[in-house]
Amino acid sequence: MQHAQPDKPQAGSLAKSLVGTEYEVEVGPVAHGGHCVARTAEGQVLFVRHTLPGERVVARVTEGEEGARFLRADAVEILDAAKDRVEAPCPFAGPGRCGGCDWQHAKPGAQRRLKGEVVTEQLARLAGLTPQEAGWDGTVLPAEGDKLPAGQVPAWRTRVQYAVDAEGHAGLRRHRSHEVERIDHCMIAAEGVSELGVEARDWTGMDTVEAIAATGSQDRQVILTPRPGGRLPLVDLDRPVSVLRVDEKSGGVHRVHGRPFVRERADDRTYRVGAGGFWQVHPKAADTLVRAVMQGLLPRKGDTALDLYCGVGLFAGALADRVGETGAVLGIESGKRAVEDARHNLASFDRVRVEQGKVDSVLPRTGITSADLVVLDPPRAGAGRATVTHLTSLGARRIAYVACDPAALARDLGYFRDGGYRVRTLRVFDLFPMTSHVECVAVLEPVTKGA
């Protein structure tokens, strides 16, 4: 049933915009990206947020036009609710509001089931694998301390990038929008971020304010990105904090005062992470992933290992500890500052080296023709066919693939299969509660002849 008339056609578009049109629909399965799939009476696909499979809702179109392959929509009225629905604990969640969370309206266990369904679908569609063939029992595991009753929200996000509106108020961006939703508190922000009091300050002249609370140290940091011509404010927060700024011309990050890095802790080692460099956002994530990777690889003394997309050296450090003085580890990372940090973090290991550059160009230049173990933690786009093909030529007995996007992982697992590797085990972790994101660790091994 169609409820409302669409907006006027968008400028420059010949097709009529359907933004604002409402449809009464039966909601189908969950899809990758934090929404569920429905269809209009005319058969047009709707990707609907703020709903759950099996519900009947009124969906209001937020993007799309007549004849488009699909429309995006929000569930603005719930006519028949699913049993897993809860009232969103966050007052800023919901249609047209903050875009930071996807599943505030679902019980925690239901969120994990939905994520498991997404991983299962991506494996089948892009890799032709069932969960059983991937060595996965279908479970999405919560991080330690995150298994909470419905209505409670784990405060896990140790890095939050606030957007700043024209009046200088900090908030979070709305879904697929540059508009800022003003907030006074983010429920998923870690205590160390919330205690800074960013939301209560005037940030006039700033575009974004990123707040970081290190895990395993008391280091706190804010990174300011000014608007063009914006002057840095006097940063007076509720806790001691170092301040960095992003140069509007070069994009480089410069120290204003305090340390230019934070100290993170994982696997009984301290890691320096500079200038807003990458580190897992959930406080338990680094240890959880190191444990999963090492349990999958089972390093031995004397092994040679590769850590690709190594960041500041998290997995390289764990490998170096375990392969011993007779082993060797090579890390490859494209970010210049991350490489500097990795070399600092791994300086105590004589047989570890870190090369700077893109994996697909540096790895062939190393001249390495074999390795015992490989770990790769690529960006969201995945490793790609060329890199996977190169890795399968090295004859590693185990490869651990850490992935934040199940679609890219599934695609690359297909490439590994083409190169003679099969998935031995897959573990899936809910390291981003309330959002649609998951973290996967796939462990691969060569297919034995006759298998």
Secondary structure, DSSP 4 states (H G I P E B T S, - for coil): -B-SPPPPPPTT-SSPB-TT-EEEEEEEEEETTTEEEEE-TT--EEEEES--TT-EEEEEEEE-BTT-SEEEEEEEEEEE--TTB---SSTT-STTSB-S-S-TTB-HHHHHHHHHHHHHHHIIIII---TTTTT--S-EEEPTT----TT-----BSEEEEEE-TTS-EEEEBTTSS-EEE-S--TTB-HHHHTT-GGGS--TTEEEEEEEE-SSS--EEEEEEEPTTPPPP----SS--EEEEE-TTT--EEEEES-SEEEEEETTEEEEEETT----SSTTHHHHHHHHHHHHH---TT-EEEEES-TTTHHHHHHHHHH-TT-EEEEEES-HHHHHHHHHHTTT-TTEEEEES-HHHHHHHT-----SEEEE---TT---HHHHHHHHTTT-SEEEEEES-HHHHHHHHHHHHHTTEEEEEEEEEE-STTSS--EEEEEEEEPPTT-
